Amino acid sequence: MPVEMQHRKERDQSIAGRFEIMRRVPGAELAGVVTDICGYRETAPGHFRNVEYASLTVPLVISFAEPFAIGLGRAPDDNDRFASFAAGLFAGPVMIESFGGACCVQVNFTPLGARRFFRLPMSELTDSMVVLDDLLGAEGAALRERLGNAPDWTARFDIAEAFVAARLESTTETPLEIAWAYDRIIASGGRTRIASLAERLGWSRKHLADKFFDATGVGPKTLSRIVRFNRALRLSKQPTADWADVAADCGYADQAHLVREFRVLAGETPTALSAR
């Protein structure tokens, strides 16, 4: 089984010395379904804040310690505590806080992989967190107990990977039309025209949007916006990056259009984001 596991550099830095992160790239049988499996443990008291920008990841978090505080597009409050849960796609920033006692395994699914694993329309998870027991019932509770009792991260990752693989054995594959349209949007960096995809499939735009919403939790246009934003963010990290060039390369109407999209999907201006 091909395995990649590493301590992240943050562990050796002063602020990140208060937590550890371990990560595994799963075996080939989960390719296209799971991007990676992460283990996270806080090792000292503290108040940690993190912002995740709009992404194409559907995380399943299985916690065996303190819950996180999570707000979609806003700072979380006392009513926003989540321990074990899955989160659907959200076209905006997600604000996460923890308080020094969190410990969990996080399985990061692709949208189409999550559709197969959870066996329900991803539209039921859109813009929300759904607790593990509501999604997987007794099966989820048993998984949480096994992970909590495992002796180390290697054992936990083995359990999580085997659990996902076992559930996939009795699920149906993604419809070829949806998989094809999804891949086209990813490959084009979010620039392909939705109307042309529908035309190639012989579907109406509404039919394509409905099928996409079921499979990913968002319509093809929103998915394209998220893909384009993440590509622009990557390009902006290049030493010689120029925002006007990035906007043109990624298909934004102009730089002002790019700035508006960054405010919506990341909650910040491009300049503030690139300064981090």
LINWO-V795191 format. One record per residue. RES is the residue in one letter. SS is DSSP state (helix for helix, strand for strand, loop for the rest). PSI is psi as a letter, one per 30 degrees, with the letter a starting at -180 (none if undefined). Layout:
RES,SS,PSI / RES,SS,PSI
This chain:
M,loop,j / P,loop,k / V,loop,k / E,strand,k / M,strand,k / Q,strand,k / H,strand,k / R,loop,l / K,helix,f / E,helix,f / R,helix,f / D,helix,f / Q,loop,l / S,loop,e / I,helix,e / A,helix,f / G,helix,f / R,helix,g / F,strand,l / E,strand,k / I,strand,k / M,strand,k / R,strand,k / R,strand,k / V,strand,k / P,loop,l / G,loop,l / A,helix,f / E,helix,f / L,helix,g / A,loop,k / G,loop,f / V,loop,e / V,strand,k / T,strand,e / D,strand,l / I,strand,k / C,strand,k / G,strand,k / Y,strand,k / R,strand,k / E,strand,k / T,loop,g / A,loop,l / P,loop,l / G,loop,l / H,loop,j / F,strand,k / R,strand,k / N,strand,k / V,strand,k / E,strand,k / Y,loop,l / A,loop,k / S,loop,l / L,loop,g / T,strand,k / V,strand,j / P,strand,k / L,strand,j / V,strand,k / I,strand,j / S,strand,k / F,loop,h / A,loop,b / E,loop,k / P,loop,l / F,strand,l / A,strand,k / I,strand,k / G,strand,k / L,strand,j / G,loop,g / R,loop,l / A,loop,k / P,loop,l / D,loop,a / D,loop,f / N,loop,g / D,loop,h / R,strand,k / F,strand,k / A,loop,d / S,loop,k / F,strand,l / A,strand,k / A,strand,k / G,loop,l / L,loop,k / F,loop,k / A,loop,i / G,loop,l / P,loop,k / V,strand,k / M,strand,k / I,strand,k / E,strand,k / S,strand,l / F,loop,g / G,loop,f / G,loop,g / A,loop,k / C,strand,k / C,strand,l / V,strand,k / Q,strand,k / V,strand,k / N,strand,j / F,strand,l / T,strand,l / P,helix,e / L,helix,e / G,helix,e / A,helix,e / R,helix,e / R,helix,e / F,helix,e / F,helix,f / R,loop,h / L,loop,l / P,loop,k / M,helix,f / S,helix,f / E,helix,f / L,loop,f / T,loop,k / D,loop,h / S,loop,l / M,strand,k / V,strand,k / V,strand,l / L,helix,e / D,helix,e / D,helix,f / L,helix,e / L,helix,f / G,helix,b / A,helix,f / E,helix,e / G,helix,e / A,helix,e / A,helix,e / L,helix,e / R,helix,e / E,helix,e / R,helix,e / L,helix,e / G,helix,e / N,helix,f / A,loop,k / P,loop,f / D,loop,l / W,helix,e / T,helix,e / A,helix,e / R,helix,e / F,helix,e / D,helix,e / I,helix,e / A,helix,e / E,helix,e / A,helix,e / F,helix,e / V,helix,e / A,helix,e / A,helix,e / R,helix,e / L,helix,f / E,loop,f / S,loop,g / T,loop,l / T,loop,l / E,loop,l / T,loop,k / P,loop,k / L,helix,e / E,helix,e / I,helix,e / A,helix,e / W,helix,e / A,helix,e / Y,helix,e / D,helix,e / R,helix,e / I,helix,e / I,helix,e / A,helix,e / S,loop,f / G,loop,g / G,loop,g / R,loop,f / T,loop,k / R,loop,k / I,helix,e / A,helix,e / S,helix,e / L,helix,e / A,helix,e / E,helix,e / R,helix,e / L,helix,f / G,loop,g / W,loop,l / S,loop,l / R,helix,e / K,helix,e / H,helix,e / L,helix,e / A,helix,e / D,helix,e / K,helix,e / F,helix,e / F,helix,e / D,helix,e / A,helix,e / T,helix,f / G,loop,f / V,loop,l / G,loop,l / P,helix,e / K,helix,e / T,helix,e / L,helix,e / S,helix,e / R,helix,e / I,helix,e / V,helix,e / R,helix,e / F,helix,e / N,helix,e / R,helix,e / A,helix,e / L,helix,e / R,helix,e / L,helix,e / S,helix,f / K,loop,f / Q,loop,k / P,loop,e / T,loop,g / A,loop,k / D,loop,k / W,helix,e / A,helix,e / D,helix,e / V,helix,e / A,helix,e / A,helix,e / D,helix,e / C,helix,f / G,loop,g / Y,loop,l / A,loop,e / D,loop,a / Q,helix,e / A,helix,e / H,helix,e / L,helix,e / V,helix,e / R,helix,e / E,helix,e / F,helix,e / R,helix,e / V,helix,e / L,helix,f / A,helix,f / G,loop,g / E,loop,l / T,loop,l / P,helix,e / T,helix,e / A,helix,e / L,helix,e / S,helix,f / A,loop,f / R,loop,none
